[in-house]
Amino acid sequence: MKNIIQIAGVRGQHDLNILLSSQVDYIGFPFRLSHHQEDISEPEAACLIRQVPRTSKAVLITYLSDSRKIIELSLSLKVTVVQIHGDISLKELNILRGKASYLKIFKSLIIGRENRVELEHHIQQYSPYIDAFITDTFDPESGAQGATGKTHDWEISRWIVELSPKPVILAGGLNPDNVGQAIWQVRPAGVDAHTGLEDPQGDKDEKKVRAFVSGARQAFQKLIKNKKAT
């Protein structure tokens, strides 16, 4: 996993068309949430997911912590990538890894909720069972652990990138204006955006999406050139 661009939150065909035409790598569909309202129904999402070509991946984003329910939902939606934002036990992760080996598993690390000692402990615990981490922002006012529209201390995410044996995706308040700086500072394997690419009605804004993708691609290329130069 390198230079991945993920955009979450699909409210319908219009949003999906924008993301596919912008050549987004991973497209996130949030379900079974603890703090946010779902964008569409699960049957509607399943219909949209069937349109995602092999060049992209549909991602189930969920706060579920029961391996059986995660597997059932992933099979219902026909996704092969799941992003777990809830507090799932190592036992359930082990079951999920064993019973659904076809799934690529992302696990969130919530910045602002835990200190570095706790984050390092989670990295050590979760790494054997997951394929990538995603760092997102905690909102102390609402208790939300993602889709807050807020950035966090990128120095912590940079530290996680250096520490983690698994790829790290950076999320949390990213938009076309800050994604380039975020990539340059954090050096993640990928970036994720959601609310920062929406219009006032909550639909995806095509100009913002295209600017975000372009800015991220340019920043990743800059990193590659810098690495070769050194």
Secondary structure per residue as TSV (DSSP state, phi and psi in degrees):
chain	resnum	aa	ss	phi	psi
A	1	M	-	360.0	111.9
A	2	K	-	-141.9	140.7
A	3	N	S	56.1	43.5
A	4	I	E	-86.4	137.5
A	5	I	E	-117.1	119.5
A	6	Q	E	-117.8	137.3
A	7	I	E	-129.2	128.7
A	8	A	E	-109.3	158.6
A	9	G	-	91.9	88.6
A	10	V	-	-114.3	116.1
A	11	R	-	-96.4	-5.7
A	12	G	S	166.8	-169.6
A	13	Q	H	-60.1	-38.4
A	14	H	H	-59.5	-47.6
A	15	D	H	-62.6	-45.6
A	16	L	H	-61.3	-42.8
A	17	N	H	-59.1	-41.5
A	18	I	H	-63.4	-45.0
A	19	L	H	-67.8	-39.6
A	20	L	H	-69.4	-41.5
A	21	S	H	-68.9	-22.5
A	22	S	T	-88.0	-0.6
A	23	Q	T	60.1	46.7
A	24	V	-	-72.2	139.6
A	25	D	S	-76.2	-46.3
A	26	Y	E	-125.5	135.1
A	27	I	E	-120.0	117.1
A	28	G	E	-93.5	134.6
A	29	F	E	-119.3	102.0
A	30	P	E	-79.1	130.3
A	31	F	E	-145.4	158.3
A	32	R	S	54.0	62.0
A	33	L	-	-94.8	159.2
A	34	S	S	-102.0	-24.2
A	35	H	S	-130.0	-15.4
A	36	H	S	-117.5	155.7
A	37	Q	-	-82.2	140.2
A	38	E	-	-70.2	145.2
A	39	D	S	-72.0	-41.7
A	40	I	S	-145.0	173.9
A	41	S	-	-78.3	161.0
A	42	E	H	-64.5	-40.8
A	43	P	H	-61.6	-38.7
A	44	E	H	-63.6	-41.9
A	45	A	H	-63.2	-40.6
A	46	A	H	-59.7	-39.3
A	47	C	H	-64.9	-41.2
A	48	L	H	-69.3	-39.8
A	49	I	H	-61.9	-31.7
A	50	R	T	-63.8	-18.8
A	51	Q	T	-89.2	-9.9
A	52	V	-	-73.0	121.7
A	53	P	-	-74.4	172.5
A	54	R	T	-67.1	-19.2
A	55	T	T	-73.9	-12.9
A	56	S	S	-125.8	169.0
A	57	K	E	-130.1	134.0
A	58	A	E	-85.2	136.9
A	59	V	E	-120.4	126.8
A	60	L	E	-82.7	117.2
A	61	I	E	-103.8	121.8
A	62	T	E	-149.6	156.8
A	63	Y	-	-102.6	7.6
A	64	L	-	-59.9	144.8
A	65	S	-	-125.1	2.8
A	66	D	-	-99.5	119.7
A	67	S	H	-58.6	-38.4
A	68	R	H	-62.8	-44.2
A	69	K	H	-68.6	-35.3
A	70	I	H	-64.4	-43.7
A	71	I	H	-64.2	-45.3
A	72	E	H	-59.2	-44.0
A	73	L	H	-70.1	-39.1
A	74	S	H	-64.8	-37.3
A	75	L	H	-70.2	-38.9
A	76	S	H	-63.9	-40.5
A	77	L	H	-84.7	-16.0
A	78	K	T	62.9	51.3
A	79	V	-	-110.2	155.5
A	80	T	S	-118.2	7.5
A	81	V	E	-130.8	132.1
A	82	V	E	-130.0	135.5
A	83	Q	E	-112.6	114.2
A	84	I	E	-98.6	117.7
A	85	H	-	-103.0	-11.4
A	86	G	S	-86.1	176.4
A	87	D	-	-86.9	89.0
A	88	I	-	-94.6	141.9
A	89	S	-	-78.1	158.6
A	90	L	H	-64.0	-32.6
A	91	K	H	-61.7	-46.3
A	92	E	H	-68.9	-35.9
A	93	L	H	-64.3	-40.3
A	94	N	H	-64.0	-41.6
A	95	I	H	-63.7	-44.9
A	96	L	H	-60.5	-44.7
A	97	R	H	-63.2	-38.7
A	98	G	H	-75.9	-39.8
A	99	K	H	-89.3	-16.8
A	100	A	-	-133.6	62.0
A	101	S	T	-64.5	-17.0
A	102	Y	T	-74.5	-14.6
A	103	L	-	-84.5	136.0
A	104	K	E	-91.3	128.7
A	105	I	E	-113.9	123.8
A	106	F	E	-104.3	139.5
A	107	K	E	-123.8	131.2
A	108	S	E	-76.2	147.8
A	109	L	E	-122.4	117.5
A	110	I	E	-94.5	111.7
A	111	I	E	-82.3	130.4
A	112	G	T	105.7	-15.6
A	113	R	T	-97.5	-30.6
A	114	E	B	-128.9	154.5
A	115	N	-	-85.6	178.2
A	116	R	H	-65.5	-34.2
A	117	V	H	-62.7	-45.1
A	118	E	H	-66.6	-41.2
A	119	L	H	-62.6	-43.5
A	120	E	H	-62.8	-38.3
A	121	H	H	-62.9	-43.1
A	122	H	H	-65.1	-39.4
A	123	I	H	-60.4	-44.5
A	124	Q	H	-65.0	-39.5
A	125	Q	H	-70.6	-48.6
A	126	Y	H	-80.5	-27.6
A	127	S	G	-51.5	-40.6
A	128	P	G	-65.1	-16.8
A	129	Y	G	-110.1	-8.9
A	130	I	-	-122.9	168.0
A	131	D	S	-103.4	-22.7
A	132	A	E	-163.7	154.6
A	133	F	E	-102.0	155.8
A	134	I	E	-131.9	123.4
A	135	T	E	-92.5	127.6
A	136	D	E	-134.6	174.1
A	137	T	E	-103.2	133.6
A	138	F	-	-87.7	135.4
A	139	D	-	-107.4	105.9
A	140	P	T	-65.6	-22.5
A	141	E	T	-72.8	-42.7
A	142	S	T	-102.1	-19.3
A	143	G	-	82.9	3.0
A	144	A	-	-67.7	142.2
A	145	Q	-	-115.5	50.9
A	146	G	S	140.6	160.9
A	147	A	-	54.8	37.0
A	148	T	-	-92.0	-17.1
A	149	G	S	74.7	10.4
A	150	K	-	-113.4	141.2
A	151	T	-	-83.3	169.8
A	152	H	-	-132.0	-172.9
A	153	D	-	-71.9	105.4
A	154	W	H	-65.9	-19.5
A	155	E	H	-64.2	-32.8
A	156	I	H	-69.4	-42.8
A	157	S	H	-64.0	-37.7
A	158	R	H	-61.9	-42.0
A	159	W	H	-62.1	-39.9
A	160	I	H	-65.6	-41.1
A	161	V	H	-57.3	-42.4
A	162	E	H	-71.8	-31.4
A	163	L	H	-85.0	-35.9
A	164	S	-	-74.0	135.8
A	165	P	S	-79.3	-7.8
A	166	K	S	-113.5	155.8
A	167	P	-	-58.4	151.4
A	168	V	E	-124.4	126.6
A	169	I	E	-99.9	135.2
A	170	L	E	-97.7	127.2
A	171	A	-	-133.5	171.3
A	172	G	S	111.3	93.9
A	173	G	S	69.9	19.4
A	174	L	-	-79.5	145.5
A	175	N	-	-153.7	177.8
A	176	P	T	-60.0	-26.7
A	177	D	T	-79.5	-28.0
A	178	N	T	-116.8	-4.6
A	179	V	H	-65.1	-37.1
A	180	G	H	-62.7	-47.3
A	181	Q	H	-64.3	-38.1
A	182	A	H	-62.4	-44.6
A	183	I	H	-65.1	-44.2
A	184	W	H	-62.9	-37.3
A	185	Q	H	-81.1	-41.1
A	186	V	H	-90.6	-32.4
A	187	R	-	60.2	49.4
A	188	P	-	-80.0	168.2
A	189	A	S	-78.0	-19.6
A	190	G	E	-166.4	169.5
A	191	V	E	-129.9	155.1
A	192	D	E	-135.9	137.6
A	193	A	E	-135.8	154.3
A	194	H	S	-140.8	-84.7
A	195	T	G	-68.4	-24.4
A	196	G	G	-70.7	-4.6
A	197	L	G	-117.9	20.2
A	198	E	B	-106.3	155.8
A	199	D	-	-87.8	177.6
A	200	P	T	-58.5	-22.3
A	201	Q	T	-87.2	-6.6
A	202	G	S	94.3	1.2
A	203	D	S	-86.2	160.8
A	204	K	B	-68.3	133.8
A	205	D	-	-93.3	115.5
A	206	E	H	-59.0	-42.0
A	207	K	H	-63.5	-41.2
A	208	K	H	-66.0	-42.5
A	209	V	H	-61.8	-48.3
A	210	R	H	-65.2	-38.2
A	211	A	H	-67.3	-38.1
A	212	F	H	-64.2	-48.2
A	213	V	H	-62.9	-44.5
A	214	S	H	-62.5	-44.8
A	215	G	H	-63.6	-39.6
A	216	A	H	-67.8	-44.3
A	217	R	H	-61.0	-43.4
A	218	Q	H	-63.5	-41.1
A	219	A	H	-66.6	-40.2
A	220	F	H	-64.2	-40.6
A	221	Q	H	-64.4	-37.6
A	222	K	H	-62.1	-41.0
A	223	L	H	-62.9	-42.1
A	224	I	H	-62.9	-45.8
A	225	K	H	-63.5	-39.4
A	226	N	H	-65.2	-38.4
A	227	K	H	-66.2	-41.8
A	228	K	H	-65.4	-36.5
A	229	A	H	-68.2	-26.7
A	230	T	-	-96.6	360.0
